[in-house]
Amino acid sequence: MPIAYIKYDLNKEVNKFLIFLHHPEFPQHRNLIFKALPELEKLLKKEKNLNKIKERKIIKSFIVDFRKKHASEIQRVLKSSEKLLKAKMEKSSTALFSLMDYKPKKNLTFRIIPTILPFSPFERNAFYFSILGAIQKKSQNDIVFVSIHEISHIILYEILEKEYKKPISKIVDKVLLYFFKEILAPVLINQKPLAKLLRPKNYLGNPFLHYIFVLENNKKIQITKFFQKVYENERYKNKLKFNQILKIMLSLILSIEQELKEKNKIWNQYGNNIVNSKYAFKLYSKPIKIKRPGEKLYSPGT
């Protein structure tokens, strides 16, 4: 069995649109959808008495029509994606498993659902691959790159639940978990075994992380780069196992819970437009002092 395979599901895609158009934790995703697909916004605004049934019908009809209109482009994207999966997925997933000390179950497979959403959400046994950028001739990460990013989330949840013997919701607050998984993915992708295969270019992860900084020895460092130094120091210098590094990283995330939640509120209000608001951007990019409870300031070099 292949480690990952593509299988489309219209109803699942419609459900994901509905979820992210009304997601209480990710209000900016609604803006992302309408910015990428303004025709959909027009159709929904056109309906005077919009209810859930009508909204679902409009979204489903829009997706079907969009896919028909762009059938040749979609076929091209999926064909090239299948080739990439066959060429690179096995080596890439093996590298990821090694970096996370993960022993996959026999015949482990992940279902990839292509979507015209402008982002790629994930589930426990499947994830979505946005093909919108490729259809619209915009730059985007390829299917293997996205797959490794999303699979790292799935494995992280599995390892955490195994380590703490609790459901993920009982281990860490969902906002902090969101930060944690999105920081960890680029940290792993930037490691040599994966970087040689995926060729990331200064990959910092999702845009909301790009302007978050921490203070290390009174010097400002972007948060993903800081945690990358943590991982590399503990992995290669101190020879720790991944589950041990995970606990260190999680303790650091927990130590800045309030600061991250404040930044999350700001991002939910401004999203990618934060760079256009001088005051909000100043607050958002203000560096965070990372300190473990009852301990001195953590530095990856110590």
C-alpha positions in Angstrom: 0.0 0.0 0.0 1.2 3.5 -0.7 1.9 5.7 2.3 -0.6 8.3 1.0 -3.2 8.2 -1.8 -5.5 10.8 -3.4 -9.3 10.3 -3.2 -11.8 13.1 -3.7 -15.0 13.4 -1.7 -17.4 16.2 -2.6 -19.5 16.0 0.6 -16.4 16.2 2.8 -15.2 19.3 0.9 -18.6 21.0 1.3 -18.5 20.2 5.0 -15.0 21.8 5.3 -16.2 24.9 3.6 -19.1 25.2 6.0 -16.9 24.6 9.0 -14.3 27.3 8.1 -16.8 29.9 6.9 -18.2 29.8 10.5 -15.3 28.5 12.6 -15.2 30.4 16.0 -11.5 29.7 16.5 -10.4 30.7 13.0 -12.4 33.7 11.9 -9.7 34.8 9.5 -10.3 31.7 7.4 -13.6 33.1 6.2 -11.7 36.1 4.9 -9.2 33.8 3.2 -11.9 31.8 1.5 -13.7 34.9 0.2 -10.5 36.6 -0.9 -9.5 33.5 -2.9 -13.0 32.8 -4.2 -14.9 36.2 -4.4 -17.6 34.6 -6.6 -18.7 32.4 -3.7 -19.0 35.4 -1.5 -21.2 37.2 -4.1 -23.5 34.1 -4.4 -23.9 33.8 -0.6 -24.6 37.6 -0.2 -27.1 37.5 -3.0 -29.4 35.1 -1.1 -31.7 37.2 1.1 -32.9 34.6 3.6 -29.8 32.5 3.9 -30.1 29.5 6.2 -27.9 26.4 6.7 -29.7 24.3 4.0 -29.5 27.1 1.4 -25.9 27.9 2.3 -24.9 24.2 1.9 -26.7 24.0 -1.5 -25.0 27.2 -2.8 -21.6 26.0 -1.7 -22.0 22.6 -3.2 -23.3 24.0 -6.5 -20.3 26.5 -6.5 -17.8 23.7 -6.0 -19.3 21.5 -8.7 -19.4 24.4 -11.2 -15.9 25.5 -10.3 -14.5 22.0 -10.8 -16.3 21.6 -14.1 -14.9 25.0 -15.3 -11.4 24.1 -14.3 -11.5 20.3 -15.0 -8.4 20.3 -17.3 -6.3 22.3 -14.8 -7.4 20.0 -11.9 -6.6 16.9 -13.9 -3.1 18.4 -14.7 -2.5 19.2 -11.0 -3.7 15.8 -9.8 -1.7 13.9 -12.4 1.6 15.7 -11.5 0.7 15.3 -7.7 0.4 11.5 -8.2 3.8 11.4 -9.8 5.3 13.3 -7.0 3.8 11.1 -4.4 5.2 8.0 -6.1 8.6 9.6 -6.5 9.1 11.3 -3.1 6.5 10.3 -0.5 8.1 7.1 0.8 11.5 8.7 1.4 10.0 11.8 2.8 7.7 10.0 5.2 10.5 7.7 6.3 12.6 10.8 7.1 9.8 12.4 9.1 9.2 9.2 11.1 12.9 9.1 11.9 13.0 12.7 13.1 10.0 12.0 15.4 11.2 8.5 16.5 7.9 7.2 15.2 7.3 3.6 14.4 4.3 3.4 12.0 1.8 0.7 12.2 1.9 -1.9 9.4 0.2 -0.7 6.2 -0.2 2.8 7.6 -1.8 5.0 4.9 -3.1 8.6 4.8 -6.0 9.7 2.6 -5.4 13.0 0.7 -8.5 14.9 -0.3 -7.9 17.6 -2.9 -9.7 20.8 -2.2 -10.3 24.3 -3.7 -10.1 25.8 -0.2 -7.1 28.2 0.0 -5.6 26.2 2.8 -5.1 22.5 3.8 -6.9 21.3 6.9 -6.3 17.9 8.5 -8.2 15.2 10.3 -7.0 12.2 12.3 -6.8 9.8 9.4 -6.9 12.2 6.4 -5.9 15.6 5.3 -6.8 18.1 2.6 -4.5 19.3 -0.2 -5.3 22.7 -1.6 -5.0 22.7 -5.3 -6.4 26.3 -5.7 -3.0 28.0 -6.0 -2.0 25.6 -8.8 -5.3 26.2 -10.6 -4.9 29.9 -10.3 -1.3 29.7 -11.4 0.0 31.0 -8.1 3.0 29.6 -6.2 2.2 26.9 -3.6 3.9 24.0 -1.8 3.6 20.7 -3.6 1.6 17.7 -2.4 4.6 16.0 -0.7 5.5 19.1 1.2 1.9 19.7 2.3 1.6 16.0 3.2 4.6 15.9 5.4 3.5 19.1 7.2 0.0 17.7 7.8 1.2 14.2 8.8 3.5 15.7 11.4 0.4 17.0 13.1 -1.3 13.6 13.0 1.8 11.9 14.5 2.2 14.6 17.1 -1.3 14.0 18.4 -0.7 10.3 18.5 2.6 10.6 20.4 1.2 13.1 22.9 -1.8 10.9 23.7 0.5 7.9 24.0 3.0 9.8 26.2 0.4 11.3 28.5 -2.2 8.6 28.3 -5.0 11.1 27.8 -7.1 12.5 24.9 -5.4 15.4 23.3 -8.1 17.8 24.6 -7.0 16.9 28.2 -3.3 17.4 27.6 -3.0 21.0 26.3 -5.3 24.0 25.5 -6.5 24.0 21.9 -5.0 27.4 21.2 -1.6 26.4 22.5 -1.8 23.1 20.6 -2.4 25.0 17.4 0.7 27.0 18.0 2.7 23.9 19.0 1.8 21.8 15.9 2.3 24.7 13.5 5.7 25.5 15.0 6.8 21.9 15.1 6.0 21.2 11.4 8.5 23.7 9.9 11.1 22.8 12.6 11.0 19.2 11.3 10.8 20.1 7.6 13.9 22.3 8.0 16.0 19.4 9.3 18.5 18.0 6.8 16.9 14.6 6.1 13.7 16.4 5.0 15.2 19.6 3.7 17.2 17.6 1.1 14.0 16.2 -0.2 11.5 19.0 0.2 13.9 22.0 -0.4 12.2 24.5 1.9 13.2 28.2 1.4 13.5 29.8 4.8 10.3 28.0 5.9 8.8 29.5 9.0 5.4 27.8 8.8 2.0 29.4 8.6 1.9 33.2 8.1 0.6 33.9 11.7 4.0 32.7 13.0 6.2 34.9 10.8 6.0 38.0 13.0 6.1 36.4 16.4 9.5 36.7 18.1 11.1 35.6 21.4 14.0 37.0 23.3 17.1 34.8 23.5 20.0 36.3 25.5 18.3 39.7 24.9 18.4 39.1 21.1 15.2 38.9 19.1 14.6 35.7 17.2 11.6 34.5 15.2 9.7 31.9 17.2 10.0 29.0 14.7 13.8 29.6 14.4 14.0 29.6 18.2 12.2 26.2 18.5 14.3 24.9 15.7 17.4 25.7 17.8 15.8 23.9 20.7 15.1 20.8 18.7 18.6 20.7 17.2 20.3 21.4 20.4 18.4 18.7 22.3 18.5 16.2 19.4 22.1 16.4 18.2 24.0 17.8 21.2 22.1 16.3 24.1 21.0 13.2 22.2 17.5 13.2 23.5 14.6 11.1 22.1 11.8 12.9 20.4 9.3 12.3 23.2 11.8 14.0 25.6 12.3 17.0 23.3 8.5 17.2 22.9 8.1 17.7 26.7 10.7 20.4 26.7 9.1 22.2 23.8 5.6 21.8 25.3 6.8 23.2 28.7 8.2 26.3 26.8 4.9 26.8 25.0 3.0 26.5 28.2 5.3 29.0 29.9 4.1 31.7 27.4 0.5 30.7 27.3 -0.9 34.2 28.0 1.3 35.9 25.5 0.5 33.5 22.7 -3.3 33.8 23.5 -3.0 37.6 23.3 -1.3 37.3 19.9 -3.9 34.8 18.7 -6.6 37.4 19.5 -4.8 40.1 17.5 -4.3 37.7 14.6 -8.0 36.7 14.6 -8.9 40.4 14.3 -6.4 41.4 11.6 -5.1 38.3 9.9 -2.7 38.9 7.0 -3.7 42.6 7.1 -1.8 43.0 10.4 1.2 44.5 8.5 -1.0 47.4 7.5 -1.9 48.3 11.1 1.0 50.0 12.7 -0.3 49.7 16.3 -1.5 46.1 16.0 1.7 45.0 14.2 3.8 46.6 17.0 1.9 44.7 19.6 1.9 41.4 17.6 5.7 41.5 16.9 6.7 42.5 20.4 9.2 39.8 21.5 8.2 37.3 24.2 10.5 36.3 27.1 10.4 32.6 27.3 10.9 31.3 30.8 10.1 27.9 32.3 8.1 28.1 35.6 10.6 28.5 38.4 13.6 28.4 36.1 16.0 30.8 34.5 15.4 32.0 30.9 15.7 29.1 28.5 18.4 29.2 25.8 18.8 26.5 23.3 22.6 26.8 23.6 22.6 25.8 27.3 
